[in-house]
Amino acid sequence: MEKFKCRICGHTEWKDNYWHYECKNCSVFFKNIKQFSLYRELHIEYLENYNILEWGDIHYKHENDSGADLRAAIKNPVTLVPYSKAFIPFGIKIQPSHTDMDVKIYPRSGLASKHGITLLNSVGVIDNHYTGEIMGMFINLSNNLFSSYTIMPGERVAQLIVEKRLDVDLIQVEKVKETDRNDGGFGSTGKM
């Protein structure tokens, strides 16, 4: 049976009152069960290299945050000189509860803006059926040749974001339809 949660308070239990559904926590009424949000879970397995006692579990830092921070699950510091790269493990395996969940790894904006540290492929896409350790390929894009950056064990280096994935049919056509823009690409819409 699918699990649903209240769109108001997030509670997952409700009362069926014949002509409506009522949240057991906040007592809001919904006409049908589909008005509750479909409940999703991301199952996380913590590996040996993840120091859960010191770092705590992976969670959203603030209510309604889009991303949950991921830590560098490394034993020793890793130094990135400009334009060098390194695989950094996060010490976790994940498994979405439903196939319509799309899990992505994004760089942390502070590391990128202050130090030039980002993910080499800009966004890491985790396929639903991948159950190995999650890692990121980091690069130092600092334009200062003397600006190396050291990633410390347990440092928050990336964000895990879960999105709804759409299934689409990929259809071959003879020719795509004409538009006002057509093939106008980079910079074609002007500066202002």
Summary of the structure (lengths in Angstrom):
residues: 192
radius of gyration: 21.9
end to end distance: 52.2
largest distance: 69.6
contacts: 457
relative contact order: 0.18
helix: 7%
strand: 34%
